Every structure is written in C-alpha cells, then in structure tokens.
C-alpha cells in the first residue's frame, strides 16, 4: 500500500498526478487560489479542504474517495494487477458461409498492467487486428473474455479508445470539433472540454490548425488529430490499429516520437498493432510476436528501447547494436513463419 | 553570361514564353503554364481546356441561322417564328399574360409544383431510405416496392393519377412526390450503406450512443449522397411537371405550350421551351452552388 500527500513530488518519471477527468490537481488549485476572481471565502474553504485532504491522505489510499483520484494517475507504477487489461484465454473461430471455419485466434492470454505500452507484431493473417477488435469490443470472442479493471468487456466503450489507420476522422467536422467529439457525446461541460481541446492541440503540435477542416491536413497531421481525439476522452486504454501504417517513412519516425511523448505525459496503457518490426521494437515496452494459422502468441519480450526513447534520440537507439540484434532476431523469426506457411501450401 | 542565355534559348519547353493573357484563359483556348509543358495531352482530361470561345461561336451561329432562315422566309412562321414575332409575343405575354394568367404565374406554378414534390419526397424518402439502410425489417418490407418502382418512368403513372385524383393540384404534386420519393429513398439508402465502418467504430469507442452515431456520423456521412438525390429529383421532377402539364392543366409552362400549339402560336411555344430550358439550367446551377457551400467535404473522406 502506498501513501501520498497532495502536492508531494511523485517518484514517477513519466506521469503527473491527475484527477479522473485528467486535470492536474495541484495546478488546478494553484490557478484557483491565485485568481483574483475567486472570492476570499472560497479560497479559505478550499485551503481547509486541501488541508483536511492532506490529513485524510495519510489514511491508506483506497479508503478515501479523494485518493482514488490520485491513485488513478499513479497506478500501474506499482504494476497493480487488479487494475489493467486482462485478455483471458481467447479463441476466435469464424464460421464460413460455405461450411468450414477459420481459426483466427487460439488461446491467447495476456495481462497488461495499466501504464504499459505493448506492441503486437506478426505476419499478415495472424489475427492481430481481430485481437484488437475483440479488446475494443467490436467483436465477441468465441471463447474466453477480456477484462478491463476487473470488468468484462461486452461492447465498445469510452474507456477503450481506438486510433485507426486512416480515414476514421469525421471529415465534416473541423480539427477542434473532431477532437472534442468524445467529450461532447458524453455531455461534458463545454468550458472544460474547450480547455482540454486547446491543450491537446498544443501537445500534438496542431495549435494553429484548430479551425481547419480535417481533409485539408496531411496524412501525418490527420493521425495527430486522431491521437488527440482519442486522448480527449481520457480512456484507460488506447488501442492503436496500425496508426502510422499509411504514413511515409520520415513522418512515421516523427510520429513514433509523438506516441512515446504522449505515452510518457499521459501514462496511458497502450496496445499498438503494427507490421513494422522496427516500430514494434522502438515503441513497445513489451512486445508480443504472434504466429498465424491459428493466430497465437509466439513469443513475448520485455524491451528497454521505449524507456530509452524518452531521453535518447530515436536514430541513436535504432542504430545501437542491441536494437539491431533484436530486430534481426525477430525478422528472421517472422521470415521462418512465412516460409512455413508457403511450404505448407506448396506440398 | 552568354553561356546562360544560350542555354535558356536552347530549352525545348516554352518556359520562357509570356504567360497567356487573362482573356485567352477565360476564352479557354490557351493552355496554362503547367499544361503547356506537358508532352502527353491526348487522353489527359486535365489538359482539355473549357473552349469557351467555341461555345460562344456555337450560340452565335445558331442565333444567326435562326435569323437567316426566318428573315428570308425559308421557313414558314408557323413552323418557326422570326425574332420580331417572338419579341412581339414576349411583350404581349409580359403585358397581358397568357389566357388571362400572367406569364410569371405560369412559371411560378410549375416551379412551385416541383419544389413541393421534391420537398415531400425528401421528407418521406430520406427517413425511409435510412430505415432501409439500418434495419433488415425495413429493408425487407420496402425493397420489393422500391426495386419495382425504380424503372417505371413517372410519366407512365400520369393516367392513373388522373383517374384517382383528377386534374387538380393534388394530382400533380402527388405525381411529382412519387417521382422524387424513390430517388430520395435510393439516395439515402446508399448514403447510409456507404458509411465507413471505422468511423462508426470510432464514434462508439468515443462513447457515442446509437442515436448519437446516427445523428453525428451516419447522417453527415450520407449528406453528399442525399444532396445528389435532391439534385437528380429536381431534374426529373422538372421534366415530369412539364409533361404532366402538357396532359392536363390550366396553368403552368407545359400547359401554356400545349394550349399555344392548339392556336398555332409557334412563338409562344418557343418562348415556353426557352423558359423551361433556362429554369432547368438555373436549378442545376443553384443546386451545385448550394452543394459546394453546404457540403465542402464531399469526396474528401
């Protein structure tokens, strides 16, 4: 059990404390207390509440509701396995209309602590996208179940945000309206939403493009909007289905940096599907390599590169010997899988 | 210095040539600087200019032809009127109207019928099309009717409508409504089924409810198709209203032509035809303008 004080410097390197709706509590209080518009009695009451909160927070965290707000930004640091994403022994069989069936996934199990970044890699047809669609709640698995924070996934929900490859933006809305879509649908207060959208526009580097229609943006910029739109909803898990797949190599590299930065700043759990070995290695704190027919987990890795990517330059990391070694290892693994399939069909 | 100039003049492309004047560009007979440097032009649709000059030539020659054949008496006035006859008839129509009804009212009543028909067709047709795209019950129920009615030209229904509803306003607007209805149902249905599943998925995982997905994703996504439907319905209804008025009507451009024919007033017939053409063209242009203004994202998803 951990104890925190409000305003205390957290030991986390890549997360700051957040309330459930994503605002930084300490910053928020600072703004209220320093504003000349805040009446004096409100400042006094606020200070009293904070003082009592300081006292309350010495009580074990889960016992007070205030601490829940703080724990939300903090969990995952400890690898608390009650909060996180559990894919529990999933199998997926598609029955074909003409008889016969396709075994898309077989006994896939994985456990993702909150705040982890997992990349999923595999040759085409290994069920990566099916897996993501099941986690998102767009498909129901034939066997097994998915749990997020101990709740079974039964359909799409705002807790599991999704970033698609491309063309999933709403082209009839401008950038700002696209990003605020989630909060607007959920009926969040307008002022709060607007502030959040401005903040996100700056984070993804689209500060001057808020009023542009999305179809006027380049592919890379559109994916920035897609990331911001997902983050605006403050989901527990972000599912990314080849989010950078349609971008050119240079833009792709820049966007990888942005994904790392967002991961660091928000502390979100991320599942990233990709068919680029380099991207999977560079971004994944954990990496799952899947094998096809039936789709299953082939190997799991824990990688240092994402953590290093927060400080070192991406080129440096991608050129380092251990990165290259891992890349070649995984490439030849996938190569073997492909050859097995080809050999299987040839005989 | 001299080397530079030699190199420049030696280039085969016309990059150093003067830009064509604005007039030449407007007339559509000069290539822009980009097109001029293309070597493959035959088969490249973007290299075909508007050729507005030739359009002007066409119009002017037709008018001259008209003048020549009527002024010289090569064609009897009963088959094709002279400018003078048309001009005189036009002043008379403006002053006295046609059969005690002002010319404006003839035009207005036709346009009104079209707008009413398309309006009711859209009001009923769009929800039905949406229902067909979203529910298998609605699709199953309506599909036979829609597919059966689709190839039937509205004109073939005129006799039935006269039998059922007589020759008053209700009959005409009902006919136009029916003509617009099936066009709108089909347009709305294809607009709904054309929505990309990733957009729907995105909306649901952003926390939208079914109704919100319908209102905020499916409806705007279907708008371009719906607009195309309205445009087509306008065109079809304009053609249908004239034909319906030819058969039985007191007022309207179509009836004006038909009655004038009975009195051998060829000049009135020609004026009616010109009015029909101009209004049809105007409706199309107006719809295109509206479309560009209302749905700027069209074709850019």
Interface residues (C-beta under 8 A of the other chain):
Chain A: X136 X137 X138 X155 X156 X157 X158 X160 X161 X162 X164 X165 X167 X168 X170 X171 X172 X181 X182 X185 X186 X213 X215 X229 X230 X233 X235 X239
Chain B: X196 X198 X199 X201 X202 X203 X204 X205 X206 X207 X208 X209 X212 X216 X217 X220 X221 X223 X295 X296 X297 X300 X301
